[in-house]
Each structure stands twice: as structure tokens, then as C-alpha cells.
Amino acid sequence: MHLHIYGDRYILRTQSIRADFSESQFKIIKAFFVSKNIDDTVHLLLGNQNVDEFTYKKIYSKINNFILDLSSKFGEDIFSPKSKLSISGEEGKFYPRVLNIELTNYCNFKCGHCYKEADNLKRQFLDFSIIEEICGKFKDKVQLIHLTGGEPLSHPEINKIIKTLHKNNFLINITTNGSLYSRLSTSSLESINNFQISLYGCDHRTYQTTAKNDSFDTVINFINYLESINKNYDIGLTINRLYIENHDKYNSLLNKLNYKNIVFSFAEAAGRCLYSDNNIWSLSDDEKTLATNYIQQILNINHPSDNTENYSCDAGTLSYSINEYGEVRLCQVLMSKFFAIGGLDKIIQRSIKNNFSICKQLQKYSHSLTPMCRYYYQYSLGENSK
């Protein structure tokens, strides 16, 4: 289990579950992972305090129920000696839980919805010295590094980057189109916590239409390989009109895969999506509803990830983005002009005190922004000022 301290919040997070705990609950969790025994946990928490038998049994029962609920909620046998607790962050500080690092603006695909407008003509790769700086400043303070692009596996030092991050105790997730997986070394594959594979079609034709690159077989081979080595992976699916027209084929393919989660969304109104010819990405509300119904045929969910009502954004608090030039931004999608904050030291400065609200930031610049994210629609026009 991985717990992150953010101010007075104690956050346990998996790919699909996030729970916040109080300081007293954190102390229980920490004590339990030291002892792996309820009796010993109670003694550790009581210290030198003497309590009568009735009080002891009452404390024991509450702690036991809490630990059992925790194990059940996160689907992990935390009583097992193999189950460990790692802690990131710092008491009283506001270090982000996640750093999203865009390793490059290069991509061997040319998807019509790409907010970054990545393609094979761009060649800016993040300098390795930035990775070293991140390790020096945020080891054990940041929990997760999320490598993105462009296509992150195209970075010429991708294996060196993964090795260095892993050596410095970061969890590593990668979002990739999966077509360049042969560049990953065996040790890199073993060091990755989770892959999110962006699926851009259900066959050769839809891949060529969507990504201008027919790597369908290569991507499926990569997925099959991950399954053969029992590696966690998610499927990322950005819904377009091709999915609606071919939903039976898409869903048939998805039902054959042993993914952990499907992360599906609709294209942001940004980058190439704004001016693509024959734009298959700009869907009407009725088309979005129809696509959601098709997705619900294979998922046990109540609403899409695009739903703003229950969407919570961590930009500028628990999450920051770093682009291929080493520039730190609050969000990787919203424009640098308004949402860039400088270099890595700015994150350290903001860790001392952070009462930032992305909602207010969006309101401040709403007159200058093209709607780019799901959060914009809910907050930029002043519907919520939390």
C-alpha cells in the first residue's frame, strides 16, 4: 500500500480507489504495518497507558474492524508479510502526490485529438538532468511519477530514466500507445508499476483512420505480452465517432483483454482537435450519451470519467506537470501562458503552504481560455467558487 501525506491529509490511493484518513487513522495504519498483529498494534498505540480489560477490548474491536474494512476496500491482504506500507510526503508540508512528466513532443502517431499536437516531425526530448534534479529534490516526497509524451517510449534514454526513478523509490506509471514497447529492457518492464495503453482502434482500418499509423497488431502483441508476465495495465480509450459506429467490434476486443481498468473519456477541446478535418472527435451531447451507454455494456460504472459533477481536479495541489523543456505547469492540457509556474523550485516553495484552487484560476482566465477540460465547463463561468 502507498500512503501520501499532504498537509493534514493522509491519502491512500490505488488506480481506482482513493481514501483520505485522519491523523489518528494514519497512526493505526502505520502501527499495524509495523506489527501485522492487532494485539501488538493496540499495545504500540497505547504505549505506557494502562487501561482496564473492558476498555482494551473496545479499542481492540474498533481497530480490528478498521483494519478489516481497509483490507476489504483496497482488495489487499494486508495481514500478509508480503504486504508493505510505503509513505511519501512530509508532515505539515504540501508536496504533490504525482508529477506528470511529458518526456517529449515526438510521437510516431498523429492522432486527430492530440492536445499536444505531437507528431514525428518534433524532436524535443526532456534532458536527463531534469530527471536527476527531480530525484534529488523529491525522493520520498512525491509518490508517483507518471511518464507521458508525445510517446514516452520514444525517448532515447527511456531505460535510463526508468532505472533512475525506480532506484529513487518512485512508483512509475506510463501512458503509451504501446507500439514501441520493444525499446523497453526487461528491468524497465519490471520497474513499471502500471501501464496505461491508449487504444486507438479495434482493427487495422480504425487505427489508420484515428492515429495515421497502423500499429494495431504491435499494440495487441504488447498487451498479450504484458498479460503473459502478469503485468498490470489499463486501457485508455478516448471516445470518437468511430467507436460509436463500431462499438460491437470495440467491445468484443475489450472483452478479450485482461486489463485492470478502462479509463475512458471524450476528447478535450484543445490542440489538433480544434481544427482537424472530418473531425471524428467533436461529439454532440446525444452522441456522448450513446457512447456512454455502449461503454456501460462492458463496465460496471454509473457515469463516464467525463462527468463533471463528481470530477475532482488535483492540478496545482496533489499534481503538477513538467513538459519536455522542464517547465512546470499546473496542468498539462491548459495553456502555458496562464498555467506555467516556473521551475522545480516553485513546487518546493508551494509545498510550505498551498491554498491554491484550480477553480478560481480557471475563473480568473475564463475570458481568455478556449474550453479545454471538463473542469472548465463546470467552474470557469462561476458556477462553483470552492
N, C-alpha and C positions, 0 to 999 in steps of 0.2 A: 504494500500500500504506500501511496505517496501523499504526504501531507504538506501543505504550504501555509506559512504564517504570513498574514497580510494585515498589519495594524493589530487590531484586536479580534481579527477573524482567523479561524483555523479551518482550512479548506481541504477536504478530501475529494479527489477528482479522478474519475475514470473516463473512458471515451464517451460513455453515455450517462453517467451519474455524477452529480456534484452535490456535496452536502457541506454546510457550514456548521462548525461546532463552537461551543463556548470554551473559555479558558479551563473551566473545571472538567468539561468533557475531554478536552485535549490532554489534561493531566491523567485522566483514566486511560485513554488510548495509549499514551506514552508508557505508563506504568505496566499496562498489560503486555505490551510488546517486549518489555524487559523480562517479565516473569513467565508469560504464557500460561498463567495459572490464576484463577480468580482469587483464591485464598491469599496468594502472595501479592496480588495486585492490591487487595484491601489493606494488607499489612504495610505495603510501601506507601500507600496514600495516608494511612493513619499515623505513620511514623511512631513517635513516642506516646501518642494519645492512648489512654486506656478507656475502653467502652465496655458496657455490660453485654451479656450474650444476646439479649433481645435487639439492642441497637446494632450489634455486629451482624446479626442475621438479616436485618433490614437493609443495611449497607450492602452486604453480600448479594442479596436478591436484586437490588437496583442495578448494581454494577454488572452482574451476570446477565440480566435482561438487556442492558445496554449493549454489551459485547455481542450477545447473540443476535440482536437486531442489526448491529453493524455488519456482522458476518453475512447475514441473510441479504441485507440491502445491496452489498457490494459483490455478492456471489463469490466470496473467497473464504476458504477455511483458514481463518486467522489463528486457529489453535495449532495449526501445523508448524513444526520447527522451520519449514521452508518459507513460511510467510514472514516477511520482514517489513519494517516501517522505515521509510526514508523521510527526512524532514528538510524542507528548503525554506528560505526566507530568514527573517531575523526579528526577534521580539521587538515590538514597538516601531518597526520600520515598514515601508510600503514598497518592497521590491515586487516587480511583476512575477507572476507565475510562469508566463510564457513570453518568449521572444520569437517572433516570426522573422526568419531571415530569408530574404529574396537573394539567392546566390547569383542570379544572372537575369538579363533581359533576353537571352537567347532561348529559342525553342525550335525544335525540329518539326513542330506542328504550327499551324496558322489558323487557330480557331476563331470563328467569327464573333465570339462573345468576349474575347480576352480583354479585360480591363487594362492590362499592361501593354497590350499590342505587341506581345513578344513574337518574334519570328527568327528565321535562320540567317537574317542579314545583320542582326545585332550581336555584338561580341563583348559586352561589358560583363566581367566576372568579378565577384567580390574578392578583394585582396585577402590572402590568408592572414595577414597581420591583424585584420579586424576580428577574425576568429580567435586569435591568440589574446587580443585585448578583451574580448568577451569572457574568455575563460579566466583571465586574471582578475576581472572586476566582478564577475557574477557567479563564480563557482560556489555552490551550496546556497546561493541566494535566489537564483532562478531555477525553477524545477525542470522546465521543458523547453527545448529548442525545436522549433518547427521549421524545417527546411523546405522552401518553395522556390519558385522562379518567376518567369520562364520555366525551363525544365532543369531542376536542380542536378539531375544525374549527368547533365552535360558539362558541369564544372570540371575543368581538368584536374583539380585536386580534391575531388569529391571523397575519395577514400581517406585521404589525409585529414580532411575536415571532420569526417565521422569519427575517425580514430581519436583525434584530439578532443572532441566534445565528449566522447564516451569516457576517456581517461579522466576527464574533469567532472565526472559524476552527473552529467546532464542526461535526462531522458531525451531521446531523439525520435521525432516523428518526421516523415517525409510525405509531401504531396507530389505525386509524379504521374506522368502519362504512361509510364511503365515500359516504354519502347526501348529504352537504353539500359535496361537492367543488367545486361552483360558486363557493364563497366564496374559494377559493384563487386568488391572482393568478398570472399566468404566471411572474413572477420567483420566487414562492414554490415553484411546482411544480419549477422548475429547480434550486432550492436544496436540495430534499429528496434525501437520499442513498438512502432506501428507504422505501417504504410497506408496512405490513402491514395488509391489508384483512381485517377479520373478516367471514367469510361465514356468514350465519345461516339459510341455506336454499337449496334448489335450484329453488324456484319461488315463486309468489305465496302459495300456501297455507302452505308451511313457514315463510316469512318472517313471515307474520301470526301464526302459532302461536308461533314462537320469540321474535320481537322485538316483537310487538304493533305492528308497523309494516310495511306492505307497500311497501318501497323496493327490491324486487328489481330492477326494470328500471333504476332510477337507479344502483344499485351496479354492475350489469353494464355500463352505459354508461360509468361511470367506469373500470372495468377495461379496456374496449375503448379508451378514450382514452389511458390510460397506455401500452398496447401500441402505439398509433399514434405516440406520441412517444418510443418506446424507453426508457421509464422502468422501472427495477427495481421489482418489487413481489413480496411474498409473500402467501400466503393463510393466514389464521389460522382454524382450524376447531376449535371446541370441540364434542366429540362428545356427542350426546344420543340419545335413543331414536328420534327422527325420522330421524336418519342411518341407523341400523340398518334401520329399516323401508323407507327409500327409497334405500338405498345405490347401487343401479343408476343412479338419476337424478342423485344427487350426483356419482358418479364419472364419469358421462357429461359433466356440466357441467365438472368439473375437468379432464378430458382435453382440453377445447376451449380451455382457458386457457393462456397462455404465462407462467405465474408462474415465479419463480426457485426458491422453496422453498415447501413446505407445512409450517406449524407446527401440529401437531395435539396436542390434549391432552384430558383429561377435566375436568369442572367441579370447582373447589375446593369443599370443604365450608365455605362462607362466605357471608355476606350473604344475598341473596334466595333462594339455592339451598337454604338450610336450611329454609324454610317455604313454598316455592311449592306451590300446589295442583296436583294432577295432575303431579307432579314428573317431567318427562321427562329430568332431568339426573342423577339419582341412579341409577347403573347398577351392576348386580351384577358380580362378577368374570367370570362367564361372558359377560355382555353386552359387557364391555370387551374380552375376548379375541376375541369375534366381530367387534366393530367394528374392532379392530386388523387382523384378517385381511382385512377389506374394504378398509381403507386400504392394506394391503400389495399389493393388486392394482394400485394405480396408483403406488406409491412403491417405490423400491429401498432399503428400510430393514429392519433386523433387529428393532427393538423401538420402541415408542412413546415419545414425549417424556415420557410419564408414568412411565416405568420408573425406579425409584429406585436400582437397582443401580449405574447409570453416571451418575446425575444429580449434578451439582456445582452448589452454590449460592454465588453471589458476594455475597450480601446482607451489607452492613456492611464489605465489603473493596473489591472492584472495582466495587461497585454500591450506590447509595443511591437512595431515593425521596423526592420532595418533593411534598406534596399541595397542594391548591388554597388552603390557608391559609398556605403557606410553611413548614409543619412538616416537618422532616427525619426520615425513618424508615429503619430498616434494610431493611424490606420493605414493599411497598405493599399486600400482602394481609393480613399478620399484624397483630393489633390494636395501635393506637397506645399503649394502656395499658402494654404491655410493650416495644414496639419503636420508640417515638419517642425521639429523642436530643436534640432541640432545634432550633437554627437552623443556618444555613450555616457559621458559625464552628466548629461541632462537627466538621464534616468536615475542616476545616483542622487542628484540634487532633489528630484521629486520623491525619492524614497523616504526622505526625512519627514515630509508632510505632504499628503495628497488628498485634497478635497475636490479634485477635478471631476467634472461632469461632461461627458461627451454630448449629452442632450443640449446643454447650454452652449457648447461650442458650435453645434450644428445650427442652433437658433441664431447665433451671432453672425454666421456667414451665410444664412439661408438665401439672402438676396443674390449671392454670387455663385451658388452651387447648382450644378446640374444634379438632379436627384440620382445618387449613385448607390445608395444602400437602403436596405429595408428599414433601418433606423431613421433615415431621413424622413420618410413618409409620415412616421408617427410623431416625430419631435420637431422637425425644422420649422413648422408653421405654428409652433407654440401650443400644440395640443397637450403637451406634458412638460413641465419645467422642473421635474425632480432633480 
